Amino acid sequence: MSLYLVPRSLQYFEQVAQLGSIQAASRELGISASAIHRQITSIEDALGELLFERETRGMKLTHA
C-alpha cells in the first residue's frame, strides 16, 4: 500500500510500536518527538483508550 494513502498519525503510531519509543521513531522519521507525541495522544483521545504503556525506557503496546 502506498504510504500516501496512510494518515501520518498511523505511520507515527506504527513506528513507535515497532521501535518502542517516540524518540527512536522521531529519529527514524525525521519528525520532532513532540509532533509524534501529539498525534498518538490525539488517536488515544479519539478512541478513548490508551494504546501504549508509558515506561521509563520507552513504550509498548497495550492490549487495546
N, C-alpha and C positions, 0 to 999 in steps of 0.2 A: 504494500500500500504506500502510496506517495505520502511523504511527510507533510506535504502542503495541505492534505485533507484532514490531518490530525491537529486538533487545537493545541496551541503551545502549552497550555496548562497540563494537558495529558502527557505531552512529551517530557515536561519537567517532572511530573509525577513518576513516570516510568524510569527516568534517570535516577531519581532519588531512591526508588525501590531497588534498582539494580546495584547502585553504588553504595547505598547505605548511609549517605549523608548529603545534606544540602550543599556543603562546601565542595565535596567531590563533584557533585552534579554541576555546580557553578563553574568549576574549573573546566570540566568536560564540555559544557555548552557555551562557555564564554559569556554567561549571563550573571548578573550580580546575585549573590546569595539572598539578598532581601527581596528581589523580584520573584525568585523561586519560592521563597517562604510565603509571600503574599498570595501567589497562585495556589499553592497547596492549601493554605488556610481558607481561601475562597471556595475551593472544591469541598473541603470538610464542612464549611458553614452551609453550603448549598445542600449537601447530603444529610446534614445533622449527625454526622458520625466522624469520629477520629479515624483516620486511615493509617496513621503512623504512631508508633510508640516512640516518644522522645526520650533518648537516653543520653548520658554524658558523652558517650563516644559515637554518637550517630543516631540513626533512625531505623526502625524496622517496621514492616507492615503489621497491622493488627489483623484480627480475624474478620473484620468488616470487609 
